[in-house]
Amino acid sequence: MRQDMSQFTEQLKNLLKQDIVDLNTLSKLLKTEKDILKTRNSTQIETIAKSKAQAVQSLESRAKMKAKLIAKSGLGIRPGEVEKTLSTLNDNELITLWQSSRQKLSLCKDKNYINGSIITRSLQRTNKLMMIVRGQNNSQNLYGQQGKEHNYTGSQRIGQA
């Protein structure tokens, strides 16, 4: 079993090393994306989006391989307890790689969230500008006396005397 465990740890290390390379790439792409979002260059944004999708696809594919490898290891690892169980193998390099990949993944998630917020705000601004250009008003719609929605603005009559 010792040989099998050694083979398991080496395979897992190799997968984690590849993850770290992809996560570093993804992190750089996310930083570049943030800079490009400021300029609103749609061609560059599209190119970055494709590159991000490729990196994420590689990470997801490897995540499945890691899950199968861990399941076949015979360690009986429960979800959420991978690091705890891997630490019992007393392989410092494996634990360092595992922790590094988790930290880099968390950093990428944070960067992606920020970029998503920038995109959302930009879309909201664009929608408001389009409403202004179209002559639409952004005031609240309320129900009138007939039960129909009306867009009430300062020029509308509120009551009758």
C-alpha positions as CSV (number, residue, x, y, z in Angstrom):
1,M,0.0,0.0,0.0
2,R,3.0,2.3,0.7
3,Q,3.9,2.3,-3.0
4,D,0.3,3.1,-4.0
5,M,0.2,6.0,-1.5
6,S,3.5,7.3,-2.9
7,Q,2.1,7.1,-6.4
8,F,-1.0,8.9,-5.2
9,T,0.8,11.8,-3.6
10,E,3.1,12.3,-6.7
11,Q,0.1,12.3,-9.0
12,L,-1.8,14.8,-6.7
13,K,1.3,17.0,-6.5
14,N,1.6,17.1,-10.3
15,L,-2.1,18.1,-10.6
16,L,-1.7,20.8,-7.9
17,K,1.4,22.2,-9.6
18,Q,-0.6,22.5,-12.9
19,D,-3.4,24.1,-10.9
20,I,-1.0,26.7,-9.5
21,V,0.3,27.6,-13.0
22,D,-3.3,28.0,-14.3
23,L,-4.3,30.0,-11.2
24,N,-1.4,32.3,-11.6
25,T,-2.4,32.8,-15.3
26,L,-6.0,33.4,-14.3
27,S,-5.0,35.9,-11.7
28,K,-3.0,37.8,-14.3
29,L,-5.9,37.7,-16.7
30,L,-8.3,39.0,-14.1
31,K,-5.9,41.9,-13.3
32,T,-5.7,42.7,-17.0
33,E,-9.5,42.4,-17.4
34,K,-9.9,44.9,-14.6
35,D,-7.6,47.4,-16.4
36,I,-9.4,46.8,-19.7
37,L,-12.8,47.3,-18.1
38,K,-11.8,50.9,-17.3
39,T,-11.2,51.6,-21.0
40,R,-14.3,49.6,-22.1
41,N,-12.4,48.1,-25.1
42,S,-14.9,45.4,-26.1
43,T,-12.5,43.6,-28.4
44,Q,-9.9,43.2,-25.6
45,I,-12.6,42.3,-23.1
46,E,-13.8,39.5,-25.4
47,T,-10.2,38.2,-25.9
48,I,-9.6,38.1,-22.1
49,A,-13.0,36.4,-21.5
50,K,-11.9,33.6,-23.9
51,S,-8.6,33.2,-22.2
52,K,-10.3,33.1,-18.8
53,A,-12.7,30.5,-20.0
54,Q,-9.8,28.3,-21.2
55,A,-8.0,28.6,-17.8
56,V,-11.2,27.8,-15.9
57,Q,-12.0,24.8,-18.1
58,S,-8.5,23.4,-17.4
59,L,-9.0,23.9,-13.7
60,E,-12.4,22.3,-13.7
61,S,-11.1,19.3,-15.7
62,R,-8.2,18.8,-13.3
63,A,-10.6,19.2,-10.3
64,K,-12.5,16.1,-11.6
65,M,-9.2,14.2,-12.0
66,K,-8.2,15.2,-8.4
67,A,-11.6,14.1,-7.1
68,K,-11.3,10.7,-8.8
69,L,-7.7,10.3,-7.6
70,I,-8.7,11.1,-4.0
71,A,-11.6,8.8,-4.2
72,K,-9.4,5.9,-5.4
73,S,-6.8,6.6,-2.8
74,G,-8.6,4.6,-0.2
75,L,-8.1,7.4,2.4
76,G,-11.8,7.8,2.9
77,I,-11.6,11.5,2.7
78,R,-14.9,13.3,3.5
79,P,-15.9,16.5,1.8
80,G,-14.3,19.5,3.5
81,E,-11.7,17.4,5.2
82,V,-9.2,16.9,2.4
83,E,-6.4,19.1,3.8
84,K,-6.9,17.5,7.3
85,T,-6.6,14.0,5.9
86,L,-3.7,14.9,3.5
87,S,-1.8,16.3,6.5
88,T,-1.7,12.8,8.0
89,L,0.5,11.6,5.1
90,N,3.3,13.8,6.5
91,D,4.3,15.2,3.1
92,N,5.1,18.8,3.6
93,E,5.4,19.5,-0.2
94,L,1.9,18.1,-0.8
95,I,0.4,20.2,2.0
96,T,2.2,23.4,0.8
97,L,1.0,22.8,-2.8
98,W,-2.6,22.1,-1.5
99,Q,-2.7,25.3,0.6
100,S,-1.1,27.4,-2.1
101,S,-3.6,26.3,-4.7
102,R,-6.5,27.0,-2.2
103,Q,-5.1,30.5,-1.5
104,K,-4.7,31.3,-5.2
105,L,-8.2,30.1,-6.0
106,S,-9.6,32.3,-3.3
107,L,-7.6,35.3,-4.6
108,C,-9.0,34.6,-8.1
109,K,-12.6,34.4,-6.8
110,D,-12.1,37.8,-5.1
111,K,-10.7,39.4,-8.2
112,N,-13.5,37.9,-10.4
113,Y,-16.1,39.2,-7.9
114,I,-14.6,42.7,-8.2
115,N,-14.6,42.6,-12.0
116,G,-18.2,41.4,-11.9
117,S,-19.1,44.4,-9.8
118,I,-17.4,46.7,-12.2
119,I,-19.3,45.2,-15.1
120,T,-22.6,45.4,-13.2
121,R,-22.1,49.1,-12.4
122,S,-21.1,49.8,-16.0
123,L,-24.2,48.1,-17.3
124,Q,-26.4,50.1,-14.9
125,R,-24.8,53.4,-16.1
126,T,-25.3,52.4,-19.7
127,N,-29.0,51.5,-19.1
128,K,-29.6,54.8,-17.3
129,L,-28.0,56.7,-20.2
130,M,-30.1,54.8,-22.7
131,M,-33.2,55.7,-20.8
132,I,-32.2,59.3,-20.9
133,V,-31.5,59.2,-24.6
134,R,-34.8,57.5,-25.3
135,G,-36.6,60.1,-23.2
136,Q,-37.7,57.6,-20.6
137,N,-37.9,58.6,-17.0
138,N,-36.6,56.5,-14.2
139,S,-39.3,57.5,-11.6
140,Q,-41.4,54.9,-9.8
141,N,-44.5,53.3,-11.4
142,L,-47.5,53.5,-9.2
143,Y,-51.1,52.3,-9.6
144,G,-53.6,54.9,-10.5
145,Q,-57.4,55.2,-9.9
146,Q,-58.2,52.8,-12.7
147,G,-55.8,50.1,-11.3
148,K,-53.3,50.6,-14.1
149,E,-49.6,51.4,-13.7
150,H,-48.7,55.0,-14.2
151,N,-45.3,56.7,-14.2
152,Y,-45.8,59.6,-11.8
153,T,-43.4,62.5,-12.2
154,G,-43.4,66.0,-10.7
155,S,-45.7,67.2,-13.5
156,Q,-48.5,64.7,-12.7
157,R,-51.6,65.7,-10.7
158,I,-51.7,63.9,-7.4
159,G,-55.2,64.7,-6.3
160,Q,-58.4,66.6,-7.3
161,A,-60.0,69.4,-5.4
